[in-house]
């Protein structure tokens, strides 16, 4: 348990050096669910990583069941080592394999879909929509693309400078910058909102944005 917690701490610290205001992603979701008065929820977290979503929500949102899923066996083992408890379920799977129908009150996907092709990204979000009950909330935080080439260069330079200020080497930051459009494929804010609509969400909102990351909410009506 201690070893798993240590590895999780190390992994999350690396992400905090990469993504500005990373902790805020989770806080925004918890705050919205709290204001919405969601209680005794059945919650699915897609690409759970170290269990960060559960950690942020535990004790703040009452949960009947929390389902951790990740394609990585090692990552799922870390989450299970940290949060194995009654009401928690752990499934090694890709979001593309999700076949639950109208089961969950909340589905979250934090920094998961930007590696997928356009076709698979749409399928992934559609699967999340199908898994939600009517009235259920879907939250996703993703890298976003600026609307212009000038904006892209400025935002990438600013993101790189932020990473260096927060402990990354110049080489690491350069390497990360070069992955844009080659290893991960961000969409504009409007494209994200339109994708949610295409996948069935009638209520869609931008809930948070900073640097080149944004949070989106869809409600299944």
Secondary structure, DSSP 8 states (H G I E B T S, - for coil): -HHHHHHHHHHHHHHHHHSTTHHHHHHHHHHHHHHTT--SEEEEEET-TTTHHHHHHTTTS-EEEEEEEES-HHHHHHHHHHH--TTEEEEE--GGG----S-EEEEEEES-GGGS-HHHHHHHHHHHHHHEEEEEEEEEEEEB--SSHHHHHHHHHHHHHHHHHTT--HHHHHHHHHTBTTTB--B-HHHHHHHHHHTT-SEEEEEEEETTEEEEEEE--
